[in-house]
Amino acid sequence: MIRLRDEVASTSPPPSQLPSASRRDDRPEVTLPPWKRDRRANAHTRLLMEAEARMSREAWTRAIDAS
């Protein structure tokens, strides 16, 4: 019997699981310590607070110069 290309036995094992549509589903859940988990949020909050302080100083300087 002649085998067609699709019928040839595969040497690799069949995939155990189909790939997911989302890459996030492929990554295992990792539990981070709170100080590492919050680092990005804290950095963003720090930048906002520094920008607010800088704008406040600039406004105070303009108010003093105007008077």
C-alpha positions in Angstrom: 0.0 0.0 0.0 1.3 3.5 -0.8 1.1 6.0 2.0 0.3 9.6 1.3 2.4 12.3 3.0 -0.3 13.0 5.6 -0.4 9.3 6.6 3.3 8.9 7.3 3.9 8.2 11.0 5.1 11.2 12.9 8.3 10.8 15.0 7.3 13.6 17.4 4.7 13.0 20.1 1.4 14.7 19.7 1.0 18.0 21.5 -0.3 17.5 25.0 -2.3 20.8 24.9 -3.3 23.1 22.2 -1.7 26.6 22.3 -3.9 29.1 23.9 -5.2 32.2 22.2 -3.7 34.5 24.8 0.0 34.5 25.7 -0.9 35.3 29.3 -2.6 31.9 29.6 0.6 30.2 28.7 2.6 31.7 31.6 2.3 30.0 35.0 0.9 32.0 37.9 3.8 33.6 39.9 3.3 34.9 43.4 5.5 38.0 44.0 6.3 39.5 47.4 4.3 42.7 48.0 7.3 45.0 47.8 8.1 43.7 44.3 4.5 43.6 43.1 3.9 47.2 44.1 7.1 48.6 42.8 5.7 49.9 39.5 2.6 51.4 41.1 4.8 53.1 43.7 7.1 54.5 41.1 4.2 56.0 39.2 2.8 57.5 42.4 6.2 59.0 43.2 6.4 60.6 39.7 2.9 62.1 40.1 3.8 63.5 43.6 7.1 65.0 42.3 5.3 66.6 39.4 2.6 68.1 41.7 5.3 69.4 44.0 7.2 71.0 41.1 4.1 72.7 39.7 3.2 74.0 43.2 6.7 75.5 43.6 6.5 77.1 40.2 3.1 78.5 40.9 4.3 79.9 44.3 7.4 81.5 42.5 5.1 83.1 39.9 2.8 84.4 42.7 5.7 85.9 44.6 7.2 87.5 41.5 3.8 89.0 40.5 3.4 90.7 43.9 
